[in-house]
Every structure is written in C-alpha cells, then in structure tokens.
Amino acid sequence: METVPSKKTNILDGNITQAQFNQWKYKHKKVVKLTIADDDETRLFAYFRKPDMSIRSAVLQASKMDEFKALEVLFKNCYLGGDGKIEQEDDLRLNITTAFSDHIQPKPVTIEIL
C-alpha cells in the first residue's frame, strides 16, 4: 500500500486558508482584517477589501435613505470572508461593518493657500 503525503492546509484566523488570503491580496492589493469578540468572548475575524468609487457611491446613496442599509451595502460589497458567525448574527455584522466604515473614512488633509 502506497502512502500519499498529506498536504497540510495552513488555516488562518477566521477559518480561511493561506491560499485564499493570497488570492485576495493578489486581486485586491489591500486586505483589512478586523477582530471582534462575541458574547462568549470568542474572537472572530472578518476580512474586507477597500471599496472602490462605485461602491462608495452606492453606500452614499443608500445612506441618504437608511444608514443600516448603507452598512449592509458596504458589507455585501467589501466582505471577503472570515468566521461564518459574523455573517449570521446581525449584531456582529453591524458592529464589524461599522468599525470597517470608520476605518475607510477620508483621512485629514492639510490645505495651504500659497
């Protein structure tokens, strides 16, 4: 009987594989990892890509009617993967998407008139 060497799959935070993470990095260049604790203090992880202008526009349009809807648009378009519990539980999804939204807000700019 011939034994086949097993390939060890490297699992990262959020139960994603190293290969999946590498694909995201290649496709999106920047990947943002967020950590949140659930009610049991278990650390959960979510990975997001930064939104492009079309996603930012859709979020802005949705925010004019409903801020929760805007966060849902952001989540659906930028969430790459992570712990499934985040997708299933509204409170976790809302909290982590709000933190991601805060992270991607425009940075301060210094203006000088010369």
JOBELHU-V10330 format. One record per residue. RES is the residue in one small letter. PHI is phi in whole degrees, 0 to 359 (none if undefined). Layout:
RES:PHI + RES:PHI
//
This chain:
m:none + e:269 + t:264 + v:257 + p:297 + s:280 + k:271 + k:276 + t:271 + n:278 + i:263 + l:260 + d:307 + g:87 + n:59 + i:253 + t:271 + q:299 + a:297 + q:297 + f:301 + n:297 + q:296 + w:298 + k:298 + y:294 + k:284 + h:252 + k:70 + k:245 + v:236 + v:255 + k:254 + l:242 + t:238 + i:219 + a:259 + d:276 + d:298 + d:270 + e:67 + t:282 + r:281 + l:242 + f:233 + a:224 + y:241 + f:232 + r:256 + k:288 + p:285 + d:271 + m:296 + s:292 + i:291 + r:301 + s:296 + a:296 + v:295 + l:298 + q:298 + a:294 + s:292 + k:291 + m:257 + d:201 + e:295 + f:294 + k:296 + a:297 + l:295 + e:294 + v:298 + l:298 + f:298 + k:298 + n:265 + c:242 + y:290 + l:262 + g:166 + g:144 + d:293 + g:300 + k:299 + i:294 + e:289 + q:275 + e:254 + d:303 + d:298 + l:295 + r:297 + l:296 + n:296 + i:287 + t:289 + t:297 + a:297 + f:296 + s:300 + d:298 + h:295 + i:267 + q:297 + p:305 + k:275 + p:300 + v:236 + t:264 + i:244 + e:233 + i:260 + l:253
//
